[in-house]
Amino acid sequence: YNITINTSKQYFNPAQATWKNAFFIETKPELFNISAYPSGDGGWGETWYFIVSFTDEDLDSNTVFLYINRYFGWISPSSQLVSGKNVTLTFSYSGFSGADIGERQFYFTAQDVRGYTSNSSVGNFTLDKDDVLITHIYGNNSVYNRSASPLLNFRVNVTDIDRNVGVGANRQGIFYYTKDGNNFVSSSYVYTDSSSNLTLSGIQVDCSFQVGPQRWIAGIIDDNWYKNTNSTTFYFTIITTNLTTNLTYPLNKSFLRGIDNILLVAEVKDDCGYVSGATVKFVLPKSGFECIANDLNNGTYTCLISSSIHSSWELGWYDVIIEVSKQHYNGTIRTFNNSFFLATRPQFTTTPLIYSQQGAGIGGWGETWTFQIYVKDEDYNIVNVSLYLNLTGTWTLANSTLLAASANPQLVEFTGHTFECSNIGTRDVMFVVVDEFNYSSNATSTMTIEKDDTSISFIYPYSFTVRREGNDNATLRVAVYDADRGVPIVANVSYYVTSDGVNYLFAGRNQSESSGESMLLFNPNCSYRAVIQSWRAGSEDNVCYKDNIQ
């Protein structure tokens, strides 16, 4: 403003004086409508913009300062010169660090050339964690042979996409990977190196990893400066040695054709043990039979061949081929020779044929007995044919022989058997045939063992005279033999003499000596008439010998 002074007084000349720019009417600058916003979603590494409206009615030139409260205190990173009214000023700042994360404050100060200042209100803004990008370095589509116990080796790089630089060292990350192809397990925390890489190593591929394709993911987790972020899904593959298979049943077993069911049992393993979920096929090349096995879900596979299936199959040994396959595995084929023998039971085609010197099925105990039977075995096995006799209430083995059997009946004969007096009676006879696989049949019959026949040899006298009165006597002497065995025997010998030339009276009895000879002193009494008489003698009332008076 200018000031002009006019003066006047009576008797004086008037006067006037003007002072230019005598004083200045000042206004303070005003700051209002403050705000802050990020270039993205609010990460600390983004560029932040701070806005303020400025007015200074006296149009002074002003310097406007931006103040920001960092984690270590207030700073003024920049300022702008401005004048005028309702001017909008925009400041930018991108110098934050992860330590600034959280709620922060800012304000503006304006100072004109005359030294007048004013402050804006204090504004708040929130710094968030920065966004990151996970990019693959190596490990995708890698292959691990489980049987070699390798270590997983994955690496990714982590970029701060708000700043477009690597995140640097010691940023906390994690890896997720599958063992069953579906469900992820996590590693322990890993940390970035100076090149911003996260690396997974030291995880051994063991039997907890299933064979086949697996997945893995890497990411930042629970880091103080960066948001939780995962990579896209990457892949790796577990392989191993070929599947192995073993036939556990039957091994060198036998089954009766058309009678026994045959259960084929196999197991499938890999380097870690039993494997379920495989496709297992049993093949019997001899018969052309094939069977897809039943999976018992424990690494064991079975196939039942019912008796009706093999009732018309060829007899003999059968090989079994096992074919195994499973997704993601190399399969296997294995042949097991002579897995089982399809057999028939040996059979007798006749009842036991029993002969003694006397005839069929009956004879003296001292006779020579012969036992016969016809046997066959259609699978041409070596068979053992045994003869059992029950002479005392207990079966005992009497004879046996080995025979190369065929489909045609063959005669088996056991001869030269003799018995004891104690065996007299009706006795049981049994033939048993057993083949190489312990299949058996039997046939039974009976035989009648009698007392042995005897023969009497007269030694003397052929004729004699004896007086009835007094003590006159005659010596009668015979010898007794077992006619079946042809040997002298010790036996009861009875003597008979006719009393009237026709009718015999018992004259006496004694026991023959070991030579078979027997002697009787005959002293007739009045029961005997004085005529020509006859005498006879022989075995009588013996346990072991038939009566034979001659």
C-alpha positions as CSV (number, residue, x, y, z in Angstrom):
1,Y,0.0,0.0,0.0
2,N,1.1,3.7,-0.7
3,I,0.4,6.5,1.9
4,T,-0.3,10.2,0.9
5,I,-0.5,13.0,3.5
6,N,-2.1,16.4,2.8
7,T,-1.4,19.3,5.3
8,S,-3.0,22.8,5.5
9,K,-3.2,25.6,8.1
10,Q,-4.3,29.2,8.1
11,Y,-1.7,31.5,7.1
12,F,0.4,28.7,5.8
13,N,0.9,27.2,2.4
14,P,-0.6,23.7,2.0
15,A,1.7,20.8,1.4
16,Q,1.3,17.1,0.3
17,A,3.7,14.1,0.5
18,T,3.3,10.4,-0.7
19,W,5.1,7.3,0.5
20,K,5.0,4.4,-2.0
21,N,4.9,0.8,-0.7
22,A,4.6,2.2,2.7
23,F,3.3,-1.2,4.0
24,F,2.2,-4.6,2.8
25,I,-1.0,-6.6,3.7
26,E,0.3,-10.2,4.0
27,T,-1.7,-13.5,3.9
28,K,-0.3,-16.8,5.1
29,P,-0.2,-19.7,2.7
30,E,-2.9,-22.3,3.2
31,L,-2.6,-26.1,2.7
32,F,-5.7,-28.4,2.5
33,N,-7.2,-31.5,0.9
34,I,-4.3,-33.7,1.6
35,S,-4.3,-37.4,0.4
36,A,-1.9,-40.2,-0.4
37,Y,-2.3,-43.2,-2.7
38,P,0.1,-45.9,-4.1
39,S,0.9,-46.8,-7.7
40,G,-0.4,-50.3,-7.0
41,D,-2.1,-52.1,-4.1
42,G,-0.2,-50.4,-1.4
43,G,3.1,-52.2,-1.1
44,W,6.0,-50.5,0.5
45,G,8.1,-50.9,-2.7
46,E,5.6,-49.1,-4.9
47,T,5.7,-45.4,-5.8
48,W,3.5,-43.4,-3.4
49,Y,1.8,-40.1,-4.4
50,F,1.0,-37.4,-1.9
51,I,-1.5,-34.7,-2.8
52,V,-2.1,-31.2,-1.3
53,S,-4.0,-28.1,-2.3
54,F,-2.3,-24.8,-2.0
55,T,-3.6,-21.2,-1.8
56,D,-1.8,-17.9,-1.0
57,E,-4.0,-15.0,-1.7
58,D,-1.1,-12.5,-1.8
59,L,0.4,-14.6,-4.6
60,D,3.7,-14.9,-2.8
61,S,6.2,-17.5,-4.0
62,N,6.1,-20.4,-1.5
63,T,8.1,-23.5,-1.0
64,V,6.0,-26.5,0.0
65,F,7.7,-29.3,1.8
66,L,6.5,-33.0,2.1
67,Y,7.2,-34.7,5.4
68,I,6.9,-38.5,5.9
69,N,7.2,-40.4,9.1
70,R,9.5,-43.3,8.3
71,Y,10.3,-46.2,10.8
72,F,13.3,-44.2,12.0
73,G,11.7,-40.7,12.1
74,W,10.4,-37.8,10.0
75,I,12.0,-36.9,6.8
76,S,11.3,-34.4,4.1
77,P,12.2,-36.1,0.9
78,S,11.2,-33.3,-1.5
79,S,9.7,-29.8,-2.0
80,Q,8.1,-27.7,-4.7
81,L,8.0,-24.0,-5.5
82,V,4.5,-22.7,-6.0
83,S,2.3,-19.5,-6.0
84,G,-1.2,-18.8,-6.7
85,K,-4.6,-19.9,-5.5
86,N,-6.1,-23.4,-5.4
87,V,-3.1,-25.0,-6.8
88,T,-2.9,-28.9,-6.5
89,L,0.5,-30.2,-5.8
90,T,1.5,-33.9,-6.3
91,F,4.6,-35.4,-4.7
92,S,5.9,-38.9,-5.3
93,Y,8.1,-41.1,-3.1
94,S,9.5,-44.6,-3.6
95,G,12.1,-44.9,-1.0
96,F,10.3,-47.0,1.6
97,S,11.7,-50.3,2.9
98,G,10.0,-53.3,4.4
99,A,10.8,-51.9,7.8
100,D,8.2,-49.1,7.1
101,I,5.3,-51.6,6.8
102,G,2.3,-50.5,8.8
103,E,0.5,-47.2,9.3
104,R,2.5,-44.1,8.5
105,Q,1.9,-40.3,8.6
106,F,2.6,-37.4,6.4
107,Y,2.0,-33.7,6.2
108,F,3.0,-30.6,4.2
109,T,4.6,-27.3,5.2
110,A,4.4,-24.1,3.1
111,Q,6.8,-21.2,3.6
112,D,6.6,-17.9,1.6
113,V,9.3,-15.5,0.8
114,R,8.4,-13.3,3.7
115,G,9.0,-16.1,6.2
116,Y,5.4,-16.9,6.9
117,T,4.7,-20.7,7.2
118,S,1.7,-23.0,7.6
119,N,1.3,-26.7,8.0
120,S,-1.3,-29.0,6.7
121,S,-3.1,-31.5,8.8
122,V,-1.4,-34.9,9.4
123,G,-2.6,-37.6,7.1
124,N,-2.3,-41.4,7.5
125,F,-1.5,-44.1,5.0
126,T,-0.7,-47.8,5.4
127,L,2.2,-49.6,3.8
128,D,1.5,-53.2,3.0
129,K,4.0,-56.0,2.2
130,D,5.2,-56.0,-1.4
131,D,4.0,-58.4,-4.1
132,V,6.4,-61.0,-5.4
133,L,6.7,-63.2,-8.5
134,I,8.1,-66.7,-8.3
135,T,9.9,-67.9,-11.4
136,H,11.3,-71.4,-12.1
137,I,15.1,-71.9,-12.2
138,Y,15.3,-75.7,-12.2
139,G,13.5,-78.8,-11.0
140,N,10.5,-78.7,-13.3
141,N,9.9,-82.0,-15.1
142,S,12.9,-83.6,-13.3
143,V,13.0,-87.4,-12.8
144,Y,14.2,-89.2,-9.7
145,N,14.9,-92.9,-9.5
146,R,13.7,-93.9,-6.1
147,S,15.8,-97.0,-5.9
148,A,18.9,-94.8,-5.9
149,S,17.7,-92.8,-2.9
150,P,18.3,-89.4,-4.6
151,L,17.7,-85.9,-3.1
152,L,15.0,-83.5,-4.4
153,N,16.6,-80.4,-5.9
154,F,14.3,-77.5,-6.8
155,R,15.1,-73.8,-7.2
156,V,13.0,-70.7,-8.0
157,N,13.8,-67.0,-8.1
158,V,11.8,-64.5,-6.1
159,T,11.3,-61.0,-7.6
160,D,9.8,-57.9,-5.9
161,I,7.4,-56.9,-8.6
162,D,6.6,-53.6,-6.9
163,R,10.2,-52.6,-7.3
164,N,11.1,-55.0,-10.2
165,V,14.2,-56.2,-8.4
166,G,15.1,-59.4,-6.5
167,V,14.0,-59.7,-2.9
168,G,17.6,-60.3,-1.8
169,A,18.8,-62.7,0.9
170,N,17.1,-64.1,3.9
171,R,13.6,-63.9,2.8
172,Q,11.5,-66.7,4.2
173,G,10.0,-69.3,1.8
174,I,8.7,-72.8,1.6
175,F,8.3,-75.6,-0.8
176,Y,5.3,-77.9,-1.2
177,Y,5.5,-81.2,-2.9
178,T,3.4,-84.3,-3.4
179,K,4.3,-87.9,-2.5
180,D,1.1,-89.5,-3.7
181,G,0.5,-87.3,-6.7
182,N,-2.4,-85.4,-5.0
183,N,-1.7,-84.3,-1.5
184,F,1.0,-81.7,-0.8
185,V,3.4,-81.9,2.1
186,S,5.5,-78.9,3.1
187,S,9.2,-78.5,3.6
188,S,10.7,-76.7,6.5
189,Y,11.3,-73.0,6.0
190,V,13.9,-72.1,3.4
191,Y,15.5,-68.7,2.9
192,T,16.6,-66.8,-0.2
193,D,20.2,-66.5,-1.1
194,S,21.9,-63.3,-2.2
195,S,20.6,-63.9,-5.7
196,S,17.1,-64.0,-4.4
197,N,16.8,-67.8,-5.1
198,L,14.9,-70.3,-2.9
199,T,16.4,-73.8,-3.1
200,L,15.0,-77.1,-1.8
201,S,17.6,-79.8,-1.2
202,G,18.2,-82.5,1.3
203,I,14.8,-84.2,0.9
204,Q,15.5,-87.9,0.2
205,V,13.3,-89.7,-2.2
206,D,12.3,-92.7,-0.2
207,C,9.5,-95.2,0.0
208,S,7.1,-92.6,1.1
209,F,7.1,-91.3,-2.5
210,Q,4.9,-93.2,-4.9
211,V,6.0,-94.0,-8.4
212,G,4.6,-91.7,-11.0
213,P,4.1,-88.0,-11.7
214,Q,4.3,-85.6,-8.7
215,R,3.9,-81.9,-8.3
216,W,5.7,-79.1,-6.5
217,I,5.2,-75.5,-5.6
218,A,7.5,-72.9,-4.1
219,G,6.6,-69.7,-2.4
220,I,7.1,-66.9,0.1
221,I,5.4,-67.5,3.5
222,D,5.1,-65.5,6.7
223,D,7.9,-63.1,5.6
224,N,8.0,-59.7,7.3
225,W,8.4,-57.8,4.0
226,Y,6.6,-59.8,1.4
227,K,3.1,-61.2,0.8
228,N,2.5,-64.9,1.0
229,T,2.8,-66.0,-2.7
230,N,3.1,-69.3,-4.4
231,S,4.5,-70.2,-7.7
232,T,2.6,-72.0,-10.4
233,T,2.6,-75.8,-10.2
234,F,5.7,-77.6,-11.4
235,Y,6.2,-81.3,-11.9
236,F,8.6,-84.1,-11.2
237,T,8.5,-87.8,-11.8
238,I,9.4,-90.7,-9.5
239,I,10.6,-93.9,-11.3
240,T,12.1,-97.1,-9.9
241,T,13.3,-100.5,-11.0
242,N,11.0,-102.9,-12.8
243,L,8.3,-104.5,-10.9
244,T,9.1,-108.0,-9.6
245,T,6.8,-110.9,-9.2
246,N,6.9,-114.2,-7.5
247,L,4.6,-117.2,-7.5
248,T,4.0,-118.2,-3.9
249,Y,1.5,-121.0,-4.6
250,P,1.5,-123.6,-6.0
251,L,5.1,-124.6,-6.1
252,N,5.7,-128.2,-7.1
253,K,2.2,-129.1,-5.9
254,S,-0.2,-131.6,-7.2
255,F,-4.0,-131.5,-7.8
256,L,-6.5,-134.1,-8.8
257,R,-7.9,-133.4,-12.2
258,G,-11.6,-132.5,-12.1
259,I,-11.6,-132.7,-8.3
260,D,-9.4,-130.1,-6.7
261,N,-9.7,-126.4,-7.1
262,I,-6.4,-124.7,-7.9
263,L,-5.6,-121.4,-6.3
264,L,-2.8,-119.4,-8.0
265,V,-1.2,-116.9,-5.7
266,A,1.4,-114.3,-6.7
267,E,3.0,-111.3,-5.1
268,V,4.2,-108.2,-6.7
269,K,6.9,-106.0,-5.3
270,D,9.0,-102.9,-6.2
271,D,12.0,-101.5,-4.4
272,C,9.9,-100.6,-1.4
273,G,7.9,-103.8,-0.9
274,Y,4.5,-105.1,-1.9
275,V,2.7,-103.3,-4.6
276,S,-1.1,-103.2,-5.0
277,G,-3.1,-101.8,-7.9
278,A,-1.2,-103.7,-10.5
279,T,-2.7,-105.7,-13.4
280,V,-1.6,-109.3,-13.0
281,K,-2.4,-112.0,-15.5
282,F,-1.8,-115.7,-15.0
283,V,-1.1,-117.7,-18.2
284,L,-0.9,-121.5,-18.4
285,P,0.6,-122.2,-21.9
286,K,0.0,-126.0,-21.7
287,S,-3.8,-125.5,-21.5
288,G,-4.2,-122.0,-23.0
289,F,-5.8,-120.8,-19.8
290,E,-5.6,-117.1,-18.9
291,C,-6.8,-115.3,-15.8
292,I,-6.8,-111.7,-14.7
293,A,-5.9,-111.9,-11.0
294,N,-7.9,-110.7,-8.1
295,D,-6.1,-107.9,-6.3
296,L,-6.1,-108.4,-2.5
297,N,-4.8,-104.8,-2.0
298,N,-1.8,-106.0,-0.1
299,G,0.5,-106.9,-2.9
300,T,-1.0,-110.3,-3.3
301,Y,-2.9,-111.5,-6.3
302,T,-5.0,-114.6,-6.7
303,C,-6.8,-116.6,-9.4
304,L,-9.0,-119.6,-8.8
305,I,-9.1,-122.4,-11.3
306,S,-12.2,-124.4,-10.4
307,S,-12.2,-128.2,-10.8
308,S,-14.8,-128.0,-13.6
309,I,-12.4,-125.9,-15.7
310,H,-9.5,-128.4,-15.6
311,S,-11.6,-131.6,-15.7
312,S,-10.6,-132.2,-19.3
313,W,-7.0,-130.9,-19.2
314,E,-4.0,-133.0,-20.0
315,L,-2.4,-134.7,-17.1
316,G,1.1,-133.7,-16.1
317,W,3.3,-130.8,-15.1
318,Y,2.1,-127.2,-15.8
319,D,4.2,-124.0,-16.1
320,V,2.7,-120.7,-14.9
321,I,3.6,-117.4,-16.6
322,I,2.9,-114.2,-14.7
323,E,2.5,-111.0,-16.6
324,V,2.5,-107.8,-14.4
325,S,1.9,-104.2,-15.4
326,K,1.0,-101.0,-13.7
327,Q,0.8,-97.4,-14.7
328,H,4.1,-95.5,-14.3
329,Y,6.0,-98.8,-13.8
330,N,8.0,-101.0,-16.1
331,G,6.2,-104.3,-16.0
332,T,7.6,-107.8,-15.9
333,I,6.9,-111.3,-17.3
334,R,8.2,-114.3,-15.4
335,T,7.8,-118.0,-16.0
336,F,7.6,-120.6,-13.2
337,N,8.3,-124.1,-14.4
338,N,6.6,-127.1,-12.9
339,S,4.3,-125.1,-10.8
340,F,1.8,-127.9,-10.3
341,F,1.1,-131.4,-11.5
342,L,-2.4,-132.3,-12.6
343,A,-2.8,-135.8,-11.4
344,T,-5.2,-138.7,-11.0
345,R,-5.7,-140.9,-8.0
346,P,-4.2,-144.4,-8.4
347,Q,-6.9,-147.1,-8.5
348,F,-7.4,-150.7,-7.9
349,T,-9.4,-152.3,-10.7
350,T,-10.1,-155.6,-8.8
351,T,-10.8,-156.6,-5.3
352,P,-8.0,-158.3,-3.5
353,L,-7.4,-161.8,-4.8
354,I,-6.3,-164.2,-2.0
355,Y,-5.1,-167.8,-2.6
356,S,-3.7,-170.5,-0.4
357,Q,-2.6,-174.0,-1.2
358,Q,-6.1,-175.1,-0.3
359,G,-7.9,-172.6,-2.5
360,A,-9.3,-169.0,-2.8
361,G,-9.7,-167.1,0.4
362,I,-9.3,-170.0,2.8
363,G,-6.4,-172.2,4.0
364,G,-4.4,-173.4,6.9
365,W,-2.2,-171.0,8.8
366,G,0.9,-172.9,7.8
367,E,0.1,-172.9,4.1
368,T,1.8,-170.6,1.6
369,W,-0.5,-167.7,0.8
370,T,-0.5,-165.4,-2.3
371,F,-2.2,-162.0,-2.5
372,Q,-2.9,-160.3,-5.8
373,I,-4.5,-157.2,-7.1
374,Y,-4.6,-155.1,-10.3
375,V,-3.7,-151.4,-10.1
376,K,-3.5,-148.5,-12.6
377,D,-2.6,-144.8,-12.5
378,E,-3.5,-142.7,-15.6
379,D,-0.8,-140.1,-14.9
380,Y,1.9,-142.7,-15.0
381,N,3.3,-142.1,-11.6
382,I,5.5,-144.4,-9.6
383,V,3.2,-146.0,-7.0
384,N,3.8,-147.9,-3.8
385,V,1.5,-150.8,-3.4
386,S,1.3,-152.2,0.1
387,L,-0.4,-155.2,1.7
388,Y,-1.8,-154.8,5.2
389,L,-3.2,-157.6,7.4
390,N,-5.2,-157.3,10.5
391,L,-4.4,-160.5,12.4
392,T,-4.6,-159.2,15.9
393,G,-6.9,-156.2,15.8
394,T,-4.2,-153.9,14.5
395,W,-3.2,-153.3,10.9
396,T,0.3,-154.3,10.2
397,L,2.3,-154.0,7.0
398,A,2.9,-157.4,5.4
399,N,4.6,-156.4,2.1
400,S,5.0,-153.6,-0.3
401,T,6.5,-152.9,-3.7
402,L,7.1,-150.0,-6.1
403,L,5.5,-150.0,-9.5
404,A,5.7,-147.7,-12.6
405,A,2.0,-147.5,-13.1
406,S,0.2,-146.8,-16.3
407,A,-3.3,-146.3,-17.6
408,N,-3.5,-150.1,-18.1
409,P,-4.1,-152.3,-15.1
410,Q,-1.0,-154.2,-13.9
411,L,-0.9,-157.2,-11.6
412,V,0.8,-156.8,-8.2
413,E,1.4,-160.1,-6.4
414,F,2.8,-160.9,-3.0
415,T,3.5,-164.5,-2.4
416,G,5.2,-166.8,0.2
417,H,3.2,-165.5,3.2
418,T,2.6,-167.9,6.1
419,F,0.9,-167.3,9.4
420,E,0.9,-168.5,13.0
421,C,-1.5,-170.7,14.8
422,S,-2.6,-167.6,16.8
423,N,-3.8,-166.1,13.5
424,I,-6.6,-168.6,13.0
425,G,-9.9,-167.0,12.2
426,T,-11.5,-164.6,9.7
427,R,-9.0,-161.9,9.1
428,D,-9.1,-158.6,7.2
429,V,-6.9,-157.9,4.2
430,M,-6.2,-154.5,2.7
431,F,-4.3,-153.2,-0.3
432,V,-3.2,-149.6,-0.2
433,V,-1.7,-147.8,-3.2
434,V,0.1,-144.4,-2.8
435,D,1.6,-142.4,-5.7
436,E,4.4,-139.9,-5.7
437,F,2.0,-137.1,-4.6
438,N,0.6,-139.1,-1.8
439,Y,-2.7,-139.7,-3.5
440,S,-4.0,-143.1,-2.4
441,S,-6.7,-145.7,-2.8
442,N,-7.4,-148.9,-0.9
443,A,-9.3,-152.2,-1.4
444,T,-10.3,-154.6,1.4
445,S,-11.3,-158.2,1.7
446,T,-11.2,-161.0,4.2
447,M,-9.6,-164.4,4.4
448,T,-10.2,-167.4,6.5
449,I,-7.2,-168.9,8.3
450,E,-7.9,-172.4,9.5
451,K,-6.1,-175.0,11.5
452,D,-3.4,-176.7,9.6
453,D,-3.9,-180.2,8.1
454,T,-2.0,-183.1,9.6
455,S,-0.6,-186.3,8.2
456,I,-0.1,-189.5,10.2
457,S,2.7,-192.0,9.6
458,F,2.4,-195.4,11.2
459,I,5.6,-196.6,12.5
460,Y,4.6,-200.0,14.1
461,P,3.1,-202.4,14.6
462,Y,1.3,-203.2,11.4
463,S,-0.1,-206.4,13.1
464,F,0.4,-207.9,16.6
465,T,-1.1,-210.3,19.1
466,V,-1.7,-209.3,22.7
467,R,-3.2,-211.3,25.5
468,R,-6.1,-209.8,27.3
469,E,-5.3,-211.5,30.7
470,G,-2.4,-210.4,32.7
471,N,-0.2,-207.4,31.9
472,D,0.5,-208.2,28.3
473,N,0.5,-205.1,26.2
474,A,1.4,-203.9,22.8
475,T,3.3,-200.7,21.9
476,L,1.5,-198.6,19.2
477,R,3.7,-195.9,17.6
478,V,2.9,-193.3,15.0
479,A,4.4,-190.0,13.8
480,V,2.4,-186.7,13.3
481,Y,3.3,-184.1,10.7
482,D,1.9,-180.7,9.8
483,A,0.8,-181.5,6.3
484,D,0.7,-177.8,5.3
485,R,4.3,-177.1,6.3
486,G,5.7,-180.7,6.0
487,V,7.3,-180.7,9.4
488,P,6.8,-182.9,12.5
489,I,4.8,-181.4,15.2
490,V,4.0,-181.6,18.9
491,A,0.3,-182.5,19.1
492,N,-2.3,-184.4,21.0
493,V,-2.4,-187.9,19.5
494,S,-5.4,-190.1,20.2
495,Y,-5.5,-193.9,19.8
496,Y,-8.6,-196.0,19.0
497,V,-8.9,-199.8,18.9
498,T,-12.0,-201.8,17.9
499,S,-13.7,-203.7,20.6
500,D,-15.6,-206.1,18.4
501,G,-13.6,-205.9,15.2
502,V,-15.9,-203.1,14.0
503,N,-16.5,-200.4,16.6
504,Y,-13.7,-198.4,17.9
505,L,-13.1,-197.6,21.6
506,F,-10.8,-194.8,22.8
507,A,-7.7,-196.5,23.9
508,G,-5.6,-193.5,25.1
509,R,-3.9,-190.2,24.3
510,N,-0.6,-188.6,24.6
511,Q,1.4,-185.7,23.1
512,S,3.9,-186.3,20.4
513,E,7.5,-185.5,20.8
514,S,9.3,-182.8,18.9
515,S,10.1,-185.5,16.3
516,G,6.4,-186.0,15.8
517,E,6.5,-189.5,17.2
518,S,3.9,-190.8,19.7
519,M,3.7,-194.1,21.5
520,L,0.9,-195.8,23.4
521,L,1.1,-199.0,25.5
522,F,-2.1,-200.8,24.8
523,N,-3.2,-203.3,27.5
524,P,-6.6,-204.6,26.5
525,N,-9.3,-205.3,29.1
526,C,-12.5,-207.2,29.0
527,S,-14.1,-204.5,26.8
528,Y,-12.2,-206.0,24.0
529,R,-13.3,-209.3,22.5
530,A,-10.8,-211.9,21.6
531,V,-11.1,-211.4,17.9
532,I,-9.0,-209.7,15.2
533,Q,-9.2,-206.0,16.0
534,S,-8.0,-202.8,14.2
535,W,-6.3,-199.8,15.6
536,R,-6.0,-196.3,14.4
537,A,-4.4,-193.1,15.7
538,G,-4.1,-189.4,14.8
539,S,-4.2,-185.8,15.9
540,E,-7.3,-184.8,17.9
541,D,-8.5,-181.9,20.0
542,N,-5.6,-179.6,19.0
543,V,-5.8,-175.8,18.9
544,C,-3.6,-175.5,15.9
545,Y,-4.3,-178.6,13.9
546,K,-7.3,-180.3,12.4
547,D,-8.5,-183.7,13.7
548,N,-7.1,-186.4,11.6
549,I,-7.6,-190.0,12.9
550,Q,-6.3,-192.6,10.4
